[in-house]
Amino acid sequence: MNKQIIPVNNGLQEQMNEGLFRRIGDTLQSIRERAYLLSQAREGSGDESIEDWLRAERELFQVPESELSETESTYNLRISVRGFEPEQLQVAAEPCAITVHGTAASDVKVLGSYTQRESKALFRRVELPSSIDPVRIKATLEDGVLSIVMPKTLLAHKPIAQMQKVAEQGEARAA
């Protein structure tokens, strides 16, 4: 299969943003509401709230297998999106997160000539430990795997010890 480029919504396309980010907000609200109901069903002991959130995600959406790796200058995310075409996927980039949303509908033949319409929704949001440059993100789809390369911002390239040293030098000059 050929590698196909998936457009990344990086917050600059105003009209596209409004619809996509509204859908993401609605999705997060659905997960939040379901997680709350799960919490109430087990009488709300607070130490399982993350598990409630993850269970709500799994109940409401296909949560695909994914792998996040890191190099000195990029984060690389690979997500299994088998059954989705490029036009059915949306990638939204924020300074510290990436969101993949997809919807697909297909006809399934059941019992001879009877056809049933089947739909599926995919949702995956990954919070990143440091900031990325949303404008330079590249997403490609090949053999059912969505690969997203997210360049880090310049500050994210520097090791923490080096950033602390620079901060200390600035404080020494200010004193």
N, C-alpha and C positions, 0 to 999 in steps of 0.2 A: 504494500500500500504506500502511496505517496505521502510525504510529510506535508501537512496543510497548516497554514498560519491562521491563528485565531486572534481576532482583534482584542486588544486590552483596553478597557475603559479606565483611564487614568485620572479621572476627575476633571478633565479639560473640556470634554464635549458636554455642554450644559444640558441639552435636551435628552441625550442618551442617559446621562447621569440620573436625571429626575426619575425616570421609570425604573431603571435598574436598581438604584439605591432604595427606592420605595419598596420594590419587591424584596430586596434583602432585608429591609426593616420589618416588613410584614412577616417574612420567614422567621426572623429572630424573635418576633413577638409571638408567633405560633409555638415556637420551641419553648419560650419563656413560660407561656400559659400552660403547656403540657407538663413541663418540669414542675411547675407549682402544684398542679393537680396530683402528680406522682408523689410529691413531698407531703401533701395533705393526706393522701391515702395511707402513707406509713406514719402518720401523725407527726410529721415535720421535724424529726430529729435532724439538726443542721449539718451533721458530719457527712451526709451522703448527697449534698446538693450537686456536686460535680457529676456524680453517677446519675442523678435524676436528669440533668441536662443532657448527658450523652445518651441515655435511654430514650428521652423525648426526641432527640435528633434521629435516632435509629427507627423509631416508630413512625415518624412523619415523613422521612426522606430516605432515599438511598444515600448512605454515607460511604463513599468509595474508599477502597484501599489507597493509601497515599504514602509517599516517602519524601521527607524533607532532608536535604543535605546542605552543607555550607562549605564554601571556599573562602579564601581571604577577602575576595571582592564581590561574591554573589551568594544568594540563597537559590537553591534549585529544588523545585517541587515537581514530583511526578505523581499523577493521579490516574487511576484506572477509570476510564469512562466508556467502556465497551457498550455498544448499542446507541451511542449518541453521535450525531453528525456535527460537523463544525458549526453549522448555522443554529444548532440547538443548544450551544454552550455560550455562556457569557462569563467573562473574567473581569473582575473589578479590582483595581489596585488602590490601596491607600498607603500613606507613609509607613505604617507598621503592620499592615495586614493585606492578605490576598483572599478574595472570595471567588469561588467557582459555583455557578448556578446553571442548571440545565433542566429542560423539560423535553420529553419525547413522547410521541404518540404513535402507535402502530396497530395494524389490524391483525388479529390472530384468528385463524380458522378453527372453529370448534364444531364437531359433529357434522362433517360434510360441508354443506353450503352456509351454515350459520357462521357469521363473522362477528367477533367481539372486539371492540376498540379497547386497547390497553394503553395506559399512559404511565409514565414514571417521572419522578422529579429527583434531581440530584442537588445536593447542597454540601459544600465544604468550605469552611472559613478557617484560615490559619493565621494566628497572631504570631508575629515575628519578634525576636528578641532585640533587634535594632532596626533602624529605619532603612527604607529602600527608596530608590528613585522611580516613582510610578511612571514617568515618561519613557524610561528606557527598558521597560519590561518586555520580554518576548515570550509568546506562547505558541506552541505548535502541537498538532495532533498527528500521531502516527501509530498505526496498529492498535487503536483503542487506548492509547496512553497519551494523556495531556501533559506536556513538559513545559514548565514555566521557569524562565531564568530571570531572576530579580536582582539587578545590580544594587549593591549597598550604596548609601550616601557616603561622602568622603569621611565624615566623622566616624561612621561605623567601621571603616577600614582600619582605624588606629586601635592598637591594643589598649585596654583600659589603663594599664600602668603608664603608658605614654600619655594618655589624655590627662591623668592625674598630675603627672609631672608638668605638663603645660599649664594646668590650672594653678599649681603651686607657684610656678614662675610668675604668672600673672598677679597672684596675691602678693608675692614678694615685691614686685614693682609698684603695686598700689600702696604699700606700707611706707 
